[in-house]
Amino acid sequence: MSIASPLAGLGVTAPVLAAPMAGGPTTAALVTAAARSGGMGFLAAGYKTAEQLHEQLTEVRAGTGAFGVNLFAPNPVAIDPAEYRRYAAALRPLAERYGVELPPEPVADDDQWEQKLDLLRRAPVPVVSFTFAIPARQVVAALRAQGSVVVQTVTNAAEAGAAAAAGVDMLAVQGYAAGAHSGTLTPERFPEPVPTAALVAMIRAATGLPIIAAGGLARPAQVAAAIRAGAQAVMVGTALLRTSESGASAVHQAAIADHSGPDTVLTRSFTGRPARGIRNKFIDAYDAIAPSGYPALHYLTSPIRKAAAAAGDPEAVHLWAGAGYREAATGAAADVLRTLASAC
């Protein structure tokens, strides 16, 4: 049975979309380039203020009418203050090496959740997607009522069922090979190692919602396999990190370009949530002792990561990347997306 995609009504004709990558890699130029390929891109609202998001939305609206915005829905991972201080003490020599101060106590925030929702209510966007948690049903209903397509990131069939019950239009089915943060709703545990195409087929059988597949889709054949498994589209992020529109840092892009580099691993050492990145000395030193705790660990390690990136040192930077990062190509983002769609 064929399932219609709500994205078709936005003029999306190509099956490969640009994923939201928080922290800088996703730029307005990358989002508009994705639309030029016949697909669409998602702005990453995470780690931005509502005002910063508004500014980026203004830029994107000037370039395309087909785009989405991804929000981090609040799902904090509590951390015992004693565990926080233990981990901070372990990190202190590295912080001193870079000349930075670490927050003495856990920092908690909700990433300006309500302010960003208010922004999207005042100025509706074509697509709104959520990661980390499923918003309340009334939030979903309000966004849909104003014309936004609502997409929920899920990592297993149980999460997909809960998202369907909340009334979302589509699912972003994220496999464990995906780069950066896992969208798991239970961040105390790593996601199950199910290949993306198999996960799509599993969730397609469990729910009738249309699917955007994501996670380790680095070659045209992998994209085609996800479509055959039942996805209406796929979403790629790591594949775009080296493109001319990418906002990824120089140290990040260099690590992605090093095809002899280490494999990727899932770790909570940088942020206290499961996330996939290229293995480096920071992960080797701290992964085994890192507690769960988000966003507290994100703020704890942030000064170190920023200083290391500024110094060009990849060994203390979160080098987020999917399992197929060695396939990432240079060039225009629209060309990369068209190539990935070529086997569909």
N, C-alpha and C positions, 0 to 999 in steps of 0.2 A: 504494500500500500504506500503510495506517495504521500508525503506530508508537505503541505505548502509552507514556504518560509515567509514570515512577515517582512523580511528584508526586501522582498521583491517589490513591494509597494513603495520603497524608497529609491527605486531605480538601480538597485544593486544587481548586476548581471554576472559578475565573476564570483567564483566560490571561495576565494582566498582573501581574508581580511587581515588588517594589521591590529595586533593585540595591544592593549594598554600596558605600558611599561613605566611604572612610577619611579620617581627619583631623577628624571632627566632624559632618559632615552627617547621617550615619545615626545615629539615636537608637533606644533601645529602644521609644519611643512610635511611631516611624515603622514599625518592624518589626511591632508588634502591630496597627497601623492597617492595614497591608497584608493581614494575615490577616482582619481584619474585612471587607475588600472581597471576600473569597472567594479571594484569592491568597495570597501569602506574601512575606516580606521576608528579607533577608540582613544579619546583623550584619557589620560590617567589622572584622576583627581587626587589620588593618594599623595600625602605629604605636601600638598599645596594648601594655601589659605583659600577661602572662598573668593577673595578678591583676585588672587592669582588665577584661579580657575576661570573667573569671569573674563579676565583679559585674554586668556588663551581661547576661550569660546568665541570672543569677538573676532579674533584672527581666523579661526577655522570657519566661522559662518561666512566670512568674506570670500572664502575659497571653495566651499562646497556645501550642499544641502544634505548630504548623506554622511552621517558620522554618529558616533556614540560617545558616551561619557561613562567611565567606570568609577564607582565609589567603593571605598572600604566600609562595609557595614560593620558597626561595632561588635566585636566578639573578643574582648580583652582576655588575655591569659594571665591569671593572677600569679604573683610571685611572692614568696616569703621574704620579708626584708633581710633576714639573716642570709638566705641564699643569694640575694642580690649583692649584699656586701661581700660575701665570699668570692663571688665571680668578679666583682669590681677589684678586689685585692689581687686576684690572679692577673688581671689586665693592667694593673697600675705600672709595672715596669715598662710595658709597651707604650702606655700613655706618656710616661716620662721621657721615653726615647723620642717621641714626636713633639714633646713640649705642650701637651694638651691636658686639660682638666676633665675629670669624669664626674657626672652627676652623683652626688653623695648618697642620694636616696632615689627610689624608683620614681620615674616620671610617668604619669598617666594622662592620656587625653583620648578623645574620640574622633580625631582627625577632622574637626569642625563638621561633624555629621549633620546636625540640624541646619547650620548655615548653608551647607552645600545643597541639601534638599530644598531649602527655601529658594535658593538661586534657580534650581531646575524647575520649581513650581512657577516662579515668576516668569521665567524665560524657557519654555519647554524645548527639549532637544529631541531629535528623532528616536534615539535609542538610549536607554539607561541600563547599565549592567551593574551587578553587585557581586562583591567578593568578600570572603571571610564569614559572612552570616547572611541569613535570609531576613529581609526586612519584614516588619509587621504587614499583615494582609492589607490594612487600610493604606499604608504607604504605597504598596504596589497598585492598588485600585486607583488611588489619586493620580499617580503618574500615567496609568493607562487611560484614565478619563480625559486627560489633557492631550492625548494622542501619542505619547511615548511608547515605543515597544520596550518591554521590560525583560531583561535577560538575567538569569541567575547562574553563577559559577557553581558547579557541583563536581564531586570527585568519586561518587559511588551511587548505587541505585537508591539507597535509603535517602540520601540528600536530594536526589532527583524527585522522589516522591513527596518530600516535604516542600520542595520548591513548587511543584505542581499544585499542591494544596494551598499555597500562598497566592496562586493566581497569576504566575508569571507567564509570559508569552513564549519564551524560548529558554533553552538550557545551553550554557557554555560548559561542555563536558571536558574537564581537564585531566589528562593522564599524568601519571607519576613522573614521566620523563620531561615535564615542562620545566622551563627555567624560572628562576625567581621564586616568589612565595607560592606555596600550594594554597589553593582555595579551600582546603579541607575545613569543615565546620567543627572538627574535633582536633585542634592543633596540638594537643598533648600527645597525639600519635602521628606517625608518618603515614602517608597514604599507601594503600596496598599497591604492589608492583604489577599492575594490570596494564598491558599495552593499550595505547589510545584507541586503536580500531576495535579491539575486543571490548573495551569499556563502552564505546559508542554502541556497539551491537547489544550489549547487556542492558544499557539504559534505554535504548530504542525499544527493546522488548518489554520494559517495565513501565514506560510512559509514552503517551502519544504526542508529546511536545516536540517541535522541531529542535534540531541540535546544531550547535557550532562546536566542532571538535578542536581541541588544542592539546599540545604536549609532545614535543620531540618530532614535529612534522617538518623535516628539513629537506626532503627531496620530493620531486613530483610524484613518484610512485607511492610515497607515504601519504601524501595528500589524497591521491586517488583511492587508496585503500580505505581511508577514513570516510570518504564519500560513499564508497560501495557498502561500507558497514552501516550506513544509514544517516550520516550527517548531511545537512543541507548546505553547510559551508564549513570551512576550517579557519582557524585563527593562528597566526604565526607572530612571534616576537623576536626570538634570537636570530632568525634568518634576516632580520632587518637592521641588526645592530651596527653593521659595517656600511650601510648605505649612506649616500650623501646627505640624506635628510635626518639621519640619526643624531640624537643629542647625547649619546653615550660618551663617557669621558675617554680621553686618549688612552689611559692605562687599561680601561675596559676593552676598548676596541683592539688594542694591541694583543691582549690576552686571547680574544676571540680569533684573531688572525693567526695565532701560533698553533699550527696544526700538529705540532709535536708536543703540545702541552698536555697536562694531566687530564684525566677523565673528570666528569662532573659527579658531585655527590650531594645528597640531601643532608642539610645541617641546620641546627637551630642556633649555632654559635654566634651568629651576627645579630639576630633580631629576636630570638626566643620563640620563633615560629618556624616550622619546616620550610626550607627554601633550597632550591637547587642552584649550585654554582660550581665553577671550576675549582678544583681542590688546590689549596695553597697552604702556606705555613701557618696562617692564622687558624684555619680549620684543623690542621694536624695538631696544633698545640692546644686548642680550646674546645673542640667539639665534644670530647669525652666528658668534660667537666661543666659544660654549659647547661644551666637550668632552662626549663620552659619559662616564658614570661614576656608577653608582648602587650604594649609597646615598650615596656621598661628596658629590655635589652637592646632594642633598636636605638633608643636614646643613649644608652650607656656606651655602646660601641661607635656611635656616630662620629664623635670627635676624632677617634683613631682613624676611622675609614676615610674621613675627609682629608685629614693630614697626610695619610699615605697616598691618596690619589693625587694630591697637590705635589707630592714629592716624586711621583712617578713610580711608586713602589707597589707592585701588584700583590705582594705577599700579605698585606693587611687590609685589602679591599674586598668587598663583597662582589665577586666577579660572576654575577648572575648569568646563567646560561643553561639552555636545554641540552639534553643528551647528544643532540646532533650538531653542536655548535661549530664543528669543523667544516660544515657545509655552508656556513654563512658567507655570502659573496658581497663584493663591493659593487658600486654602480647606483643607478637610480632605483628608488624603492618600487616604483611602478613596474619597472622591468623585472625586478626580483619576484614580485607577486605574480606577474604574468607567467614567468618561467615555472613557478611552483604550480600554477593552474594548468600547465600545458598537457598533463596526462589525463585530465578529467574529461 
